[in-house]
Amino acid sequence: MADEPRGLGPDPDTGHDRGAAISVRDLRRHYRRPRTSLRQPAPVVEALRGVSFDVMPGEHFGIVGESGCGKSTLLRLLAGLDRATSGTVMVEGRDITRLPDRKLGFLRQRLQLVFQDPMGSLDPRMRVRDIVAEPLVAQGETGRDERVAELLEAVGLDRGAADRYPHQFSGGQRQRISIARALAPRPRIIVADEPVSALDVSVRAQVLNLIADLVDDLGLTLVFVSHDLSVVRHVCDRVAVVHDGQIVETGPTEQVYEDPQHPYTQTLINAVPTLEKALAGVTAADLARRPDTRKA
Amino acid sequence: MTTVRPTRDPAEPPATPGADDVVTVSDLSVTAGGHALVADVGFRIRAGERVGLIGESGSGKSLTALALMGLLPDGLHPSGSVRVAGVDAELVGADERTLSAVRGRDVAMVFQEPMTALNPTMRVGQQVAESLLIHRSGAQRDRRSTQAAAVELLDQVGVPDPAAAARAYPHQFSGGQRQRIVLAVALANDPALLICDEPTTALDVTVQARVLDLIVRGVEERRSAMLFITHDLAVVATACERVMVMYGGRIVEAGPVREVLTRPRHRYTQGLVGASDLSAVDDRGRLVTIPGTVPAAGRFPSGCVFRSRCTWADDTCSDLPPWTTTGPESGHACVHPASEEVTRG
């Protein structure tokens, strides 16, 4: 594809880009549902139906799609939390698709996750110190207290926060704790799953700035998943639009946003309410309308 | 034509108050344990008018809505006055009998979480029918016609195959479909006032667009007044005509959507508009933010509630800023307002 970034070039055997931070080829994940009949085989849900893409080191890659499109399945596979039905995921040149859990230690260090719900992803019975240090414990690192203090400072919390519990923080602060935990093992790739969709607009801006600062300062690769195309537009260089288990469109964010090619992308962009559109007289009915019935 | 009015009447009533007003709120306060969580809120909404209430989490938006519905949890005490057209009683402090006759008939509400708003053990058709039956008596309480009316309502809010849907349970629907069902329940009795508390926040963008469209059409067809609570400025600009900005339990600015969101006068509104604009960045490519965080309930500063986060704040802000009227329906409570030039749009 013309917009693919250029790495070391594809491996002639596997087709994976050898220089990519993350390289995914023809990834499929099928789930078996409970049988509904004795005579028929159990129905199968195809959550991912052949997804391929490459994320270059240092790139900010967006994955956009709505509930049920398969983006969470994709994330779980990238993070080695689930097994693919077929296809391969390579992280920094190593195939993680068929590795047993005990060999995924390197992945846990290189790739970290920030989740959507900052309450659900922090253990309410653990102090912030232990939450942030947990990945370090798993990696067997020493000198943890100093590192925790340093991380809390990096995400804009004071050192005293270490002694408190998650419920004592607001949503935005909890998301900062989540980010501090993700950064603890010095990962090279951060995968953020809807990190700001549970936050207020003013807090959203603060957290987006924080993510941007940290990713720039530490030179991280960012995979940013969201249903909100306008947030992705601000954060990412390149975006893939996922619909029904497949990537329907991919390209530089500006290009996809300004000139969407796939009808689904057009519907998605059309449905995003913005202040500009609203003040220009776009009503809720216009947003709900499919773009093909709209004047070109 | 700037005149100074006491802060206790933020939303200046229209030139000819009365006849068309569906809801009149004045001096509404909610206190808990000596802390004022909502203070001196006053506004009117006319029939067919769509008004937004915006602000961050913890600013008192939802409490205001619950106070209007008489649904405040134990321990929270409302004071002031809430009057709704067609209801003779004062709603603040009214007994449960009066309130339950009003709820769902004159004032209805759409909540953020459609799963918790619906009864998981009841078929959805029954839930819509229940809201109809509960406000009817005698000969009107005909089950068959009510059931038909319920199916008709489900059809109106765009639930596919409404007859079959009426026999299904809430868990069998997606989030967007459930929110449509909640909307059908809310609109069942053609309420004079529909309160929507973040109705589309939990939904995907394309679903949000369709549900917003249904809500706007639903209230337009009924000429209901609407109070729409959200923290999303773009949603409020799409769905509403007028907007009130709330912070620290007080209305700090009010006016027509275009005016407030393109020429915000209060420094808080200005910050909110700046922070929601994802295309405006500084030279480092960073978004505009409001410094600090929303204080915990009851910890807002005295005087101007925003002064602890405001870069323009000085000694004069330690007194409660007076309400400054800037138009027939607009005004703000700020002693250092932003200038009137267009900042955006």
Chai-1 contact restraints between the chains, C-beta under 6 A:
chainA,res_idxA,chainB,res_idxB,connection_type,confidence,min_distance_angstrom,max_distance_angstrom,comment,restraint_id
A,E66,B,D204,contact,1.0,0.0,6.0,A-B,restraint_1
A,S67,B,D204,contact,1.0,0.0,6.0,A-B,restraint_2
A,S170,B,T293,contact,1.0,0.0,6.0,A-B,restraint_3
A,D200,B,E56,contact,1.0,0.0,6.0,A-B,restraint_4
A,D200,B,S57,contact,1.0,0.0,6.0,A-B,restraint_5
A,D200,B,H231,contact,1.0,0.0,6.0,A-B,restraint_6
A,V201,B,H231,contact,1.0,0.0,6.0,A-B,restraint_7
A,V201,B,A275,contact,1.0,0.0,6.0,A-B,restraint_8
A,V201,B,S276,contact,1.0,0.0,6.0,A-B,restraint_9
A,S202,B,E56,contact,1.0,0.0,6.0,A-B,restraint_10
A,S202,B,A275,contact,1.0,0.0,6.0,A-B,restraint_11
A,S202,B,I290,contact,1.0,0.0,6.0,A-B,restraint_12
A,A205,B,A275,contact,1.0,0.0,6.0,A-B,restraint_13
A,A205,B,L287,contact,1.0,0.0,6.0,A-B,restraint_14
A,A205,B,T289,contact,1.0,0.0,6.0,A-B,restraint_15
A,Q206,B,T289,contact,1.0,0.0,6.0,A-B,restraint_16
A,L208,B,L287,contact,1.0,0.0,6.0,A-B,restraint_17
A,N209,B,R286,contact,1.0,0.0,6.0,A-B,restraint_18
A,N209,B,L287,contact,1.0,0.0,6.0,A-B,restraint_19
A,H227,B,D204,contact,1.0,0.0,6.0,A-B,restraint_20
A,S230,B,L278,contact,1.0,0.0,6.0,A-B,restraint_21
A,H234,B,L278,contact,1.0,0.0,6.0,A-B,restraint_22
A,T267,B,T206,contact,1.0,0.0,6.0,A-B,restraint_23
A,A271,B,V205,contact,1.0,0.0,6.0,A-B,restraint_24
A,A271,B,T206,contact,1.0,0.0,6.0,A-B,restraint_25
A,A271,B,A209,contact,1.0,0.0,6.0,A-B,restraint_26
A,V272,B,V205,contact,1.0,0.0,6.0,A-B,restraint_27
A,P273,B,A234,contact,1.0,0.0,6.0,A-B,restraint_28
A,P273,B,V235,contact,1.0,0.0,6.0,A-B,restraint_29
A,P273,B,T238,contact,1.0,0.0,6.0,A-B,restraint_30
A,T274,B,A234,contact,1.0,0.0,6.0,A-B,restraint_31
A,L275,B,L233,contact,1.0,0.0,6.0,A-B,restraint_32
A,L275,B,A234,contact,1.0,0.0,6.0,A-B,restraint_33
A,L275,B,A237,contact,1.0,0.0,6.0,A-B,restraint_34
A,A278,B,A237,contact,1.0,0.0,6.0,A-B,restraint_35
A,A278,B,T238,contact,1.0,0.0,6.0,A-B,restraint_36
A,L279,B,R258,contact,1.0,0.0,6.0,A-B,restraint_37
A,L279,B,G345,contact,1.0,0.0,6.0,A-B,restraint_38
A,A284,B,L212,contact,1.0,0.0,6.0,A-B,restraint_39
A,A284,B,D213,contact,1.0,0.0,6.0,A-B,restraint_40
A,A284,B,V216,contact,1.0,0.0,6.0,A-B,restraint_41
A,A284,B,T238,contact,1.0,0.0,6.0,A-B,restraint_42
A,A284,B,A239,contact,1.0,0.0,6.0,A-B,restraint_43
A,A285,B,D213,contact,1.0,0.0,6.0,A-B,restraint_44
A,L287,B,A209,contact,1.0,0.0,6.0,A-B,restraint_45
A,A288,B,A209,contact,1.0,0.0,6.0,A-B,restraint_46
A,A288,B,R210,contact,1.0,0.0,6.0,A-B,restraint_47
A,A288,B,D213,contact,1.0,0.0,6.0,A-B,restraint_48
